[in-house]
Amino acid sequence: MKNRSLMLATALLLLPAANVLAADDADVSGSLELGIRAVDDQDNSAKYQEYRDIDDGLFGNLNLNYFKGSYYFGVDGKNIGLDDQSYLFKGGSYGQFDYSIFYDEIPHNLSFGAKSLYSGIGTDMLTINVDPDNEAAWNSFDYSVDRKKYGAEVGASFGSPFFVDVGVSREEKDGLKPLGTGSFSGQVEMPEPVDYETDDLNIAGGFGSTEIMFKVTGMISSFDNNNKSISWTNPFTSATEINTLPPDNDYGKIGANLTWRNLPMMSALLVNGSYSNITNDFSINELNMAAPTGLNQTAFDGDISYSTFSASLVSRPMDQLDTRLFYSYLDKENDSSIIQYTGGSNASHLFDYSKHNLGFDANYNLARHTKLGAGYEFKDVDRNNRHDAETSTDNVLFVKAKNTSLDFMTVKASYTFLDRDADESHDLTGVSITDAEYIAQFVQRFDATTKQKNEIKLALEFYPVKNLDFGLEYAYVNNDYDDVTLGRTEDEGHELYLDFMWRAAQILQVSGFAGYEKYEADSNHYNYQAGAGTPPQTADPTIDDGNPSSYLWTQSLDDDFWTIGLMGQMPLMKDRLRLSLSWQYQQSDGETDFTTEGTSALLPIDEAEDYYITTVEAKALYAVTEKLDMILGYIYEDVEYEDLQYLGYEYQPSGSILTGAYADHDYETHLGYLTVRYKF
């Protein structure tokens, strides 16, 4: 069936090509490629097919370009008839108008051969009609989401400096993805139906000349989910539960940008501004259930907007000096409904913030082929409902240098220093040392808390002989989080990469690379349960409350990554037959160590984000004629993924019901293919 679709799609694409080929005095070029391949074990792992469709059978590609005078037309089709196919039709008249029509399809395969005790998979109602302990009777399915996007764009200027562009598109997603849910009675993993539609309208217009370009843009987007909620039978309580799914929403954005060139001191000014807003609404009445007692309102209205502004001035006041001044502003406003229970303190905390960013940098050409650069950047962020970092200020200084005075070597180096100061704002009025809220003042999250960052980069490029190039790059970064009691205290990373290319006249070309990355992160934690034990546990980790159940513990993450690759090309027959070989290996090794002041030891995790990837490819290209060539190829892929959470995988671990989501990472696959390509 898929092969017939392939042939039909190819024929449809060739119809416009037949018309243009018949035109006189036209410049026509392109290529038509048809291939066949055989794949071993292609259906065993969704990871292998994650974003592609590689099956046994035919595949093809088409490219066509047509020019006649100022008019042009083009067709580009890839993987015709397959699940990852794409098509683009474009044309127009230079300086007058242009248009395009596109279609793009891509799968997202998450897991093959998953199974669930639920019936009604793919719908918004999941029920149980099998014995949960009899896994052999569970229903089998695939976690996979198909994405299709298609649309058209039209632009026109009609030879004037004014222009207008209009585009419309629709994106459709259909399939299943895993949903984890449950309560203290038990955790449940289930297939969530995906049936999304997103419609976009884009409009742009403006004025363009050699000195000034002004453009205004507008966008309207509408997202629809055909499943507003999912009801499911809880296998632990037999009760019917309901989970909400992504709600419908509407998005709009308007923006403008100005580019002004040929200003004094060879300057150019760039100014951008935009405003966007996204809204949605949801009522608990849509769930066909009674509202919980004490809820302040049964309907939610989401309303979030962003305002942005940026400007930069790039200048060249003298031949040796380039400068840049810049400023940007972003403001997020959250005017959504606040949901809370009457008399309760657990209200929704609406997060919004504003950010100012400004700075300058300069590059100066020194003597002896040396270029020196330096700059300063200031950032101020004001957050609402982020009590661990209500405000923060960043001061960034950097310096960089490049030297090319030696014919056989280029040197690049840079150093960046960041100093961040964050202010906390905790209201602990009426909160005692044994209350859960008390501990919040000791928690500093690493994304916004006070820290100092040092970053060094060094790159060397060597050209010792005419036919040999190689480079060496090293990067170091360290983040030190000052005065952190609970949270990340420090992280550090190293990256080292080497690459080379060697050319042996016209006979052989060999290139390769090797890399190593190491990342470490340390953090402090506190075991605490409000009001538990005798004496009661306290929420202050800096004091000894006399209760052995409250104790400090630490975590240390250590990730190591290696990669190496070799590629070679050799012409076996000059201008006729060329052979290429490549090999690449990647390995990741993650570990987590713990220390504790508690009475029981915390065991290390040796298998964390461990994986091995080997890829080998061999390809022979034979030019039958100037316009016809053939490619014979072979690809081998071997992926082994090891992680403690998947080793010894069980569908029913204690207190949980799972489906096998993301459990089929490993695969070993051999692929052979033959293609014939005709160029015209």
CORDAJO-V97227 format. One record per residue. RES is the residue in one letter. PSI is psi in whole degrees, 0 to 359 (999 if undefined). Layout:
res=RES psi=PSI
res=RES psi=PSI
This chain:
res=M psi=318
res=K psi=323
res=N psi=322
res=R psi=321
res=S psi=323
res=L psi=313
res=M psi=321
res=L psi=316
res=A psi=320
res=T psi=318
res=A psi=319
res=L psi=322
res=L psi=332
res=L psi=345
res=L psi=308
res=P psi=330
res=A psi=323
res=A psi=323
res=N psi=313
res=V psi=328
res=L psi=335
res=A psi=349
res=A psi=147
res=D psi=154
res=D psi=34
res=A psi=149
res=D psi=111
res=V psi=132
res=S psi=164
res=G psi=194
res=S psi=152
res=L psi=122
res=E psi=133
res=L psi=132
res=G psi=167
res=I psi=142
res=R psi=158
res=A psi=132
res=V psi=137
res=D psi=126
res=D psi=39
res=Q psi=343
res=D psi=4
res=N psi=334
res=S psi=127
res=A psi=336
res=K psi=323
res=Y psi=322
res=Q psi=22
res=E psi=311
res=Y psi=32
res=R psi=167
res=D psi=96
res=I psi=98
res=D psi=169
res=D psi=143
res=G psi=199
res=L psi=153
res=F psi=159
res=G psi=158
res=N psi=151
res=L psi=136
res=N psi=132
res=L psi=132
res=N psi=129
res=Y psi=131
res=F psi=135
res=K psi=109
res=G psi=231
res=S psi=356
res=Y psi=143
res=Y psi=155
res=F psi=140
res=G psi=150
res=V psi=134
res=D psi=116
res=G psi=130
res=K psi=139
res=N psi=51
res=I psi=126
res=G psi=356
res=L psi=177
res=D psi=352
res=D psi=38
res=Q psi=157
res=S psi=149
res=Y psi=142
res=L psi=122
res=F psi=127
res=K psi=152
res=G psi=181
res=G psi=190
res=S psi=124
res=Y psi=131
res=G psi=0
res=Q psi=297
res=F psi=163
res=D psi=159
res=Y psi=160
res=S psi=147
res=I psi=131
res=F psi=155
res=Y psi=131
res=D psi=134
res=E psi=134
res=I psi=137
res=P psi=157
res=H psi=95
res=N psi=122
res=L psi=315
res=S psi=136
res=F psi=147
res=G psi=27
res=A psi=161
res=K psi=150
res=S psi=150
res=L psi=356
res=Y psi=148
res=S psi=160
res=G psi=22
res=I psi=130
res=G psi=354
res=T psi=179
res=D psi=17
res=M psi=113
res=L psi=127
res=T psi=165
res=I psi=121
res=N psi=22
res=V psi=166
res=D psi=118
res=P psi=334
res=D psi=349
res=N psi=83
res=E psi=334
res=A psi=337
res=A psi=358
res=W psi=154
res=N psi=140
res=S psi=144
res=F psi=175
res=D psi=136
res=Y psi=107
res=S psi=140
res=V psi=123
res=D psi=130
res=R psi=129
res=K psi=132
res=K psi=133
res=Y psi=155
res=G psi=190
res=A psi=153
res=E psi=144
res=V psi=134
res=G psi=146
res=A psi=143
res=S psi=337
res=F psi=39
res=G psi=2
res=S psi=168
res=P psi=352
res=F psi=147
res=F psi=159
res=V psi=139
res=D psi=138
res=V psi=133
res=G psi=142
res=V psi=148
res=S psi=158
res=R psi=137
res=E psi=131
res=E psi=132
res=K psi=133
res=D psi=133
res=G psi=211
res=L psi=142
res=K psi=157
res=P psi=142
res=L psi=121
res=G psi=129
res=T psi=184
res=G psi=199
res=S psi=194
res=F psi=342
res=S psi=342
res=G psi=148
res=Q psi=139
res=V psi=135
res=E psi=134
res=M psi=161
res=P psi=120
res=E psi=128
res=P psi=138
res=V psi=118
res=D psi=77
res=Y psi=150
res=E psi=132
res=T psi=122
res=D psi=131
res=D psi=143
res=L psi=124
res=N psi=133
res=I psi=135
res=A psi=147
res=G psi=158
res=G psi=202
res=F psi=138
res=G psi=136
res=S psi=184
res=T psi=337
res=E psi=324
res=I psi=133
res=M psi=122
res=F psi=132
res=K psi=135
res=V psi=132
res=T psi=152
res=G psi=145
res=M psi=138
res=I psi=129
res=S psi=139
res=S psi=125
res=F psi=131
res=D psi=131
res=N psi=119
res=N psi=357
res=N psi=104
res=K psi=337
res=S psi=170
res=I psi=130
res=S psi=143
res=W psi=150
res=T psi=124
res=N psi=116
res=P psi=346
res=F psi=331
res=T psi=348
res=S psi=6
res=A psi=155
res=T psi=122
res=E psi=159
res=I psi=132
res=N psi=136
res=T psi=151
res=L psi=171
res=P psi=126
res=P psi=160
res=D psi=148
res=N psi=160
res=D psi=137
res=Y psi=138
res=G psi=147
res=K psi=139
res=I psi=140
res=G psi=166
res=A psi=146
res=N psi=147
res=L psi=132
res=T psi=123
res=W psi=112
res=R psi=177
res=N psi=36
res=L psi=170
res=P psi=150
res=M psi=37
res=M psi=44
res=S psi=158
res=A psi=134
res=L psi=131
res=L psi=126
res=V psi=132
res=N psi=146
res=G psi=149
res=S psi=158
res=Y psi=131
res=S psi=154
res=N psi=135
res=I psi=133
res=T psi=151
res=N psi=167
res=D psi=149
res=F psi=138
res=S psi=140
res=I psi=341
res=N psi=336
res=E psi=344
res=L psi=358
res=N psi=46
res=M psi=157
res=A psi=144
res=A psi=141
res=P psi=147
res=T psi=134
res=G psi=0
res=L psi=133
res=N psi=335
res=Q psi=154
res=T psi=359
res=A psi=142
res=F psi=132
res=D psi=114
res=G psi=136
res=D psi=103
res=I psi=134
res=S psi=152
res=Y psi=134
res=S psi=132
res=T psi=150
res=F psi=138
res=S psi=150
res=A psi=142
res=S psi=143
res=L psi=114
res=V psi=127
res=S psi=163
res=R psi=79
res=P psi=336
res=M psi=166
res=D psi=327
res=Q psi=356
res=L psi=129
res=D psi=137
res=T psi=159
res=R psi=128
res=L psi=138
res=F psi=154
res=Y psi=142
res=S psi=152
res=Y psi=138
res=L psi=135
res=D psi=122
res=K psi=125
res=E psi=128
res=N psi=104
res=D psi=29
res=S psi=167
res=S psi=145
res=I psi=118
res=I psi=128
res=Q psi=167
res=Y psi=145
res=T psi=127
res=G psi=2
res=G psi=165
res=S psi=4
res=N psi=52
res=A psi=159
res=S psi=134
res=H psi=109
res=L psi=125
res=F psi=128
res=D psi=167
res=Y psi=165
res=S psi=150
res=K psi=130
res=H psi=136
res=N psi=124
res=L psi=158
res=G psi=185
res=F psi=156
res=D psi=160
res=A psi=149
res=N psi=130
res=Y psi=132
res=N psi=112
res=L psi=182
res=A psi=167
res=R psi=43
res=H psi=43
res=T psi=132
res=K psi=127
res=L psi=134
res=G psi=149
res=A psi=159
res=G psi=168
res=Y psi=142
res=E psi=137
res=F psi=134
res=K psi=134
res=D psi=126
res=V psi=129
res=D psi=116
res=R psi=148
res=N psi=130
res=N psi=36
res=R psi=80
res=H psi=335
res=D psi=345
res=A psi=72
res=E psi=320
res=T psi=154
res=S psi=146
res=T psi=134
res=D psi=134
res=N psi=119
res=V psi=130
res=L psi=139
res=F psi=154
res=V psi=142
res=K psi=155
res=A psi=150
res=K psi=134
res=N psi=130
res=T psi=30
res=S psi=334
res=L psi=135
res=D psi=334
res=F psi=6
res=M psi=143
res=T psi=135
res=V psi=132
res=K psi=137
res=A psi=147
res=S psi=152
res=Y psi=133
res=T psi=134
res=F psi=129
res=L psi=132
res=D psi=117
res=R psi=133
res=D psi=117
res=A psi=142
res=D psi=131
res=E psi=158
res=S psi=89
res=H psi=128
res=D psi=103
res=L psi=26
res=T psi=124
res=G psi=6
res=V psi=128
res=S psi=170
res=I psi=346
res=T psi=358
res=D psi=149
res=A psi=326
res=E psi=339
res=Y psi=328
res=I psi=343
res=A psi=328
res=Q psi=346
res=F psi=359
res=V psi=120
res=Q psi=120
res=R psi=139
res=F psi=343
res=D psi=340
res=A psi=356
res=T psi=170
res=T psi=135
res=K psi=167
res=Q psi=134
res=K psi=132
res=N psi=130
res=E psi=130
res=I psi=135
res=K psi=137
res=L psi=132
res=A psi=132
res=L psi=131
res=E psi=129
res=F psi=143
res=Y psi=68
res=P psi=325
res=V psi=169
res=K psi=324
res=N psi=11
res=L psi=128
res=D psi=141
res=F psi=154
res=G psi=156
res=L psi=128
res=E psi=137
res=Y psi=138
res=A psi=138
res=Y psi=135
res=V psi=138
res=N psi=129
res=N psi=122
res=D psi=114
res=Y psi=106
res=D psi=142
res=D psi=33
res=V psi=125
res=T psi=306
res=L psi=123
res=G psi=191
res=R psi=134
res=T psi=331
res=E psi=146
res=D psi=154
res=E psi=140
res=G psi=145
res=H psi=139
res=E psi=131
res=L psi=123
res=Y psi=143
res=L psi=136
res=D psi=157
res=F psi=161
res=M psi=130
res=W psi=130
res=R psi=121
res=A psi=83
res=A psi=230
res=Q psi=12
res=I psi=316
res=L psi=142
res=Q psi=123
res=V psi=134
res=S psi=160
res=G psi=173
res=F psi=159
res=A psi=143
res=G psi=152
res=Y psi=133
res=E psi=138
res=K psi=132
res=Y psi=132
res=E psi=143
res=A psi=134
res=D psi=144
res=S psi=153
res=N psi=145
res=H psi=166
res=Y psi=128
res=N psi=119
res=Y psi=140
res=Q psi=122
res=A psi=126
res=G psi=7
res=A psi=148
res=G psi=172
res=T psi=118
res=P psi=162
res=P psi=141
res=Q psi=143
res=T psi=154
res=A psi=11
res=D psi=108
res=P psi=354
res=T psi=356
res=I psi=159
res=D psi=113
res=D psi=1
res=G psi=1
res=N psi=120
res=P psi=346
res=S psi=347
res=S psi=120
res=Y psi=157
res=L psi=147
res=W psi=158
res=T psi=156
res=Q psi=138
res=S psi=118
res=L psi=138
res=D psi=113
res=D psi=129
res=D psi=137
res=F psi=132
res=W psi=146
res=T psi=146
res=I psi=144
res=G psi=150
res=L psi=138
res=M psi=142
res=G psi=145
res=Q psi=138
res=M psi=124
res=P psi=112
res=L psi=328
res=M psi=119
res=K psi=128
res=D psi=16
res=R psi=309
res=L psi=125
res=R psi=134
res=L psi=136
res=S psi=141
res=L psi=144
res=S psi=149
res=W psi=136
res=Q psi=139
res=Y psi=136
res=Q psi=143
res=Q psi=134
res=S psi=135
res=D psi=111
res=G psi=142
res=E psi=150
res=T psi=124
res=D psi=149
res=F psi=148
res=T psi=152
res=T psi=148
res=E psi=3
res=G psi=176
res=T psi=338
res=S psi=136
res=A psi=148
res=L psi=120
res=L psi=144
res=P psi=158
res=I psi=109
res=D psi=336
res=E psi=87
res=A psi=114
res=E psi=43
res=D psi=127
res=Y psi=160
res=Y psi=131
res=I psi=125
res=T psi=130
res=T psi=131
res=V psi=135
res=E psi=133
res=A psi=136
res=K psi=135
res=A psi=124
res=L psi=123
res=Y psi=121
res=A psi=102
res=V psi=310
res=T psi=185
res=E psi=331
res=K psi=350
res=L psi=127
res=D psi=161
res=M psi=145
res=I psi=126
res=L psi=124
res=G psi=161
res=Y psi=136
res=I psi=132
res=Y psi=131
res=E psi=133
res=D psi=119
res=V psi=126
res=E psi=122
res=Y psi=126
res=E psi=124
res=D psi=139
res=L psi=328
res=Q psi=347
res=Y psi=345
res=L psi=130
res=G psi=42
res=Y psi=135
res=E psi=143
res=Y psi=339
res=Q psi=66
res=P psi=170
res=S psi=121
res=G psi=16
res=S psi=154
res=I psi=118
res=L psi=171
res=T psi=354
res=G psi=17
res=A psi=132
res=Y psi=15
res=A psi=351
res=D psi=63
res=H psi=321
res=D psi=146
res=Y psi=156
res=E psi=117
res=T psi=140
res=H psi=132
res=L psi=128
res=G psi=143
res=Y psi=157
res=L psi=127
res=T psi=149
res=V psi=127
res=R psi=128
res=Y psi=125
res=K psi=137
res=F psi=999
